[in-house]
């Protein structure tokens, strides 16, 4: 196991100040590092314990979805350091890795949330638009979780394509989208699970879905926070799919059968030989499937898939399956749009 090395980080913001900084944010390039003041027997030192924080965990903390102690104790990929703030030079601190467990007296108290910050820092706005779904009939928690996940996957996929085509989107965000499309084998169920998980994680804060309120009744309502233009896309997609489902499913089955009979379903995307005649046929059938569904935009998908016909087809088919699963709840009468 490779041990962590010493590391330098740049001071970014004070988060909590009481007589002197108590909680600060550091940066090492794009990596967020949160540092907490800890007891020291040496009055000439100002010691801190610091932990790296993944982007998703940092945003969850800012949104109040986890407390400060969680950042220091739970994420598996974190790296912990100590440093003396008084040795900071030119806004840069030199950190030593902490190889043992963080002593309990160093850890923050439970339920210390970002609302306790005394200093404001710039944060991208969260989604503020709302979609209200009417729910009826009988549900259990796993069923609702399954529906919400499929709805989220469809929403996140459409968002990724829109974001990729957004000329002003930060290059780092575009790189993450591209990596998600080009680094998966698309072989077996978990490839697709991870693919859609990453798309959901890459949503901009102003797009990110949030489950605001569930009113249990018959009928009841589910209030979801997100971005209006993406809600509108899903709202147009669902009735279109239900109206043309037989024709769409027939096209999906045709493409699935061809890939299965020719052993392409069991082939990792990066091993596809790209035979021109075969690629033309697969692209034609996959494009027809996208046109029948009215989404996703075929040229965007194939560009993100690096013009790999097999990967393009597998991605389009995975989108179909999630859309089919989500719309089934609408077909059953258990979910409908409120207006």
C-alpha positions, -999 to +999 in steps of 0.1 A: +000+000+000+014+034-010+016+058+019+004+094+014+032+120+010+036+155+023+014+179+005+011+217+000-023+235-002-034+270-007-056+289+018-090+296+002-115+307+028-121+309+065-154+291+073-156+295+111-139+323+130-139+327+167-110+347+181-090+331+153-097+307+124-113+275+136-124+259+103-108+268+070-110+256+034-078+249+015-073+240-022-048+219-040-057+226-076-093+213-079-092+193-046-111+207-016-094+202+017-112+211+050-091+219+080-102+221+117-083+237+145-072+211+171-057+213+206-019+219+209+004+219+240+026+244+222+012+279+225+034+290+196+017+267+172-018+268+156-024+231+147-050+219+123-062+185+112-073+184+075-091+160+052-095+159+015-131+161+005-146+148-028-166+173-048-199+154-042-193+153-004-183+190-003-215+200-020-236+177+003-220+194+033-228+228+019-264+218+012-268+205+048-270+168+038-241+158+061-223+173+090-186+182+094-178+151+114-189+130+084-163+145+062-135+136+087-147+100+095-168+084+067-156+088+031-132+059+022-111+078-002-102+107+021-066+115+030-059+132+064-031+156+073-019+179+100-002+213+098+007+244+117-012+274+103+014+298+117+039+284+093+018+294+063+039+313+038+025+331+008-009+316+015+005+281+013+006+255+040+028+224+041+009+194+054+021+161+070+000+130+065-016+116+095-011+078+093-031+067+123-067+072+131-078+108+140-078+111+178-113+116+191-104+150+207-095+163+172-128+154+157-157+179+155-188+173+175-217+156+157-244+177+140-220+207+132-235+217+098-225+243+073-252+266+088-227+272+117-202+289+094-195+324+105-181+335+071-198+335+038-182+318+008-193+320-028-215+289-037-232+281-069-270+284-065-290+252-061-319+243-083-350+263-075-376+251-100-403+226-089-421+197-105-451+182-087-460+146-094-494+132-084-491+097-070-520+073-064-527+037-057-506+014-035-468+019-030-441+004-009-407+021-003-386+000-027-411+007-055-410+044-049-372+043-047-371+024-080-393+049-098-374+079-084-341+064-095-353+057-131-368+092-133-335+107-120-315+086-146-336+099-175-333+135-162-295+132-156-289+117-191-308+145-208-289+171-187-255+156-196-262+159-233-275+195-229-244+204-208-221+189-233-235+211-260-234+242-238-206+264-252-200+282-219-198+251-197-165+248-178-140+225-195-136+205-163-173+196-163-171+187-200-141+165-193-161+146-166-190+140-190-166+128-217-148+104-193-181+089-182-190+080-217-156+068-227-143+049-197-170+023-192-169-012-207-207-013-211-206-050-203-232-062-178-255-044-154-231-026-132-214-008-161-247+009-167-254+015-130-220+032-126-226+052-158-259+067-146-246+072-111-218+093-125-242+113-147-263+121-116-232+131-097-221+154-125-253+175-125-246+211-120-260+224-086-286+244-104-298+212-121-295+187-092-327+170-082-339+173-047-369+155-031-386+184-013-418+169+001-439+137-001-476+140+008-490+106+015-526+103+005-547+088-022-540+107-043-508+123-029-481+145-043-443+144-046-425+177-049-391+176-067-367+205-070-347+207-102-343+228-134-374+238-153-361+231-188-351+195-179-385+190-162-401+201-194-380+177-214-390+147-193-426+159-192-427+159-230-409+126-233-431+105-211-465+109-230-447+106-263-431+073-252-464+059-239-482+069-272-456+052-294-444+025-270-453-005-293-433+009-322-404+020-300-402-014-282-403-032-315-373-012-327-354-018-294-361-056-297-348-056-333-315-039-323-312-061-292-317-093-312-291-083-338-265-074-311-272-106-291-272-130-321-239-116-333-223-117-298-219-079-296-239-076-263-212-097-245-184-076-261-167-048-242-170-015-261-133-010-264-130-044-282-155-037-309-136-041-343-155-013-360-163-031-392-177-004-415-207-024-428-217-036-394-212-001-379-234+015-405-262-009-397-259-006-359-258+032-362-288+032-385-309+011-361-297+030-330-305+063-346-339+051-356-345+041-320-336+076-308-359+092-334-388+071-323-383+080-287-377+117-296-346+116-274-316+114-270-299+134-297-281+107-317-252+128-330-244+140-294-244+104-281-222+091-309-197+119-305-194+113-268-190+076-275-160+084-297-179+073-329-180+037-315-212+022-330-215-005-304-210+018-274-235+043-290-261+015-294-256+002-258-260+037-244-291+044-264-306+010-253-298+017-217-316+050-219-346+032-234-347+007-206-348+034-179-374+054-198-395+023-202-393+015-165-401+051-155-431+054-178-446+021-166-456+039-134-474+065-154-491+038-175-503+021-143-520+053-132-499+056-101-480+087-113-491+117-133-480+152-139-499+178-119-504+202-148 
